[in-house]
């Protein structure tokens, strides 16, 4: 069967799957006795109704871009990195250690240092599962999910026994110095109406630059070609002289670095200190974002925006329609993941047939024009 155009694969198929998921979600809302159109209106208005809502939507989007890119890079090497939660958590630890122990004079210098700390700690946490996969044959799915729990326990211990402010019962570090606080959207995009209270900060721009960097890496460099070749066929890659252990290590280190960078948005940008459970499931959402975005940076950005809207719109929906609980919002998100992941072929195969039929029709029309009836 012929393949679809790239734009259809990256945009049309996920969009169609999302619409189907929303239709089924509407039926669920109708089943519990609420108006699905009203619920959808509240969600859309809550996510995009004002600059304040956009600020929160893009704040969540930033988290999901980082974790989605992390999963996408590993996917290209046929590695299923589900350790984004732990890698992001250790990234937050790296940010805190860099910013608490050195008095940086300006937020821009502190940002660069914090990015290095976050990327280094995230990569280090991904390095052990990568080594176990490359050298010992331990499956990366098992080891990365185990490392999520280890990271959570480690962070609890450190925040309670090492970094907690003396005299405080709250498991969190001291606030970072004022000079290290990142500008939020009101500072660099105030003309668009963002209020000073918005959590959206310059990390969003960093996330977009990382998406561009991943595109260049995967599709414009020799290393990216080796990663994709290894992901398509390990045997063919070995025959071409590509070393499997090297690709596994490099892909997982890059993946862990991107997941760790998520901490910049929350730890330095929004909370301005290291707090417990700041990742809030973004590592797992990144898996859905990468699947929905077909592991392409443009698709990841669009999918991250969708899930950012679901998070922000879902919060507004719980407030305006109490009958729809947080669990119901999670069901809606799960349906989107189901249709864009497990049931992907339900949309893809009919769409491939449509594009194949159109291709045959164009070929037949071209042949008819080149050999008109009654011609010589």
Secondary structure, DSSP 8 states (H G I E B T S, - for coil): -----HHIIIIIHHHHHHHHHHHHHHHHHHHTT--HHHHHHHHHHHHHSSHHHHHHHHHHHHHHHHHHHHHHHHHHTT-----HHHHHHHHHHHHHHHHHHS--SSHHHHHHHHHHHHHHHHHHHHHHHHHIIIII---HHHHHHHHHHHHHHHHHHHHHHTSS-TT--SSB-----GGG---BHHHHSGGGT--TT---BTHHHHHHHHHHHHHHHHHHSHHHHHHHHHHH-HHHHHHTT--HHHHHHHHHHHHHHHHHHHHIIIIIIIISS-BTT-STTHHHHHHHHHHHTTT-HHHHHHHHHHHHHHHHHHHHHHHH-TTS-HHHHHHHHHHHHHHHTTTHHHHHHHHHHHHHHHHHHHHHHHHHHHS-TT--
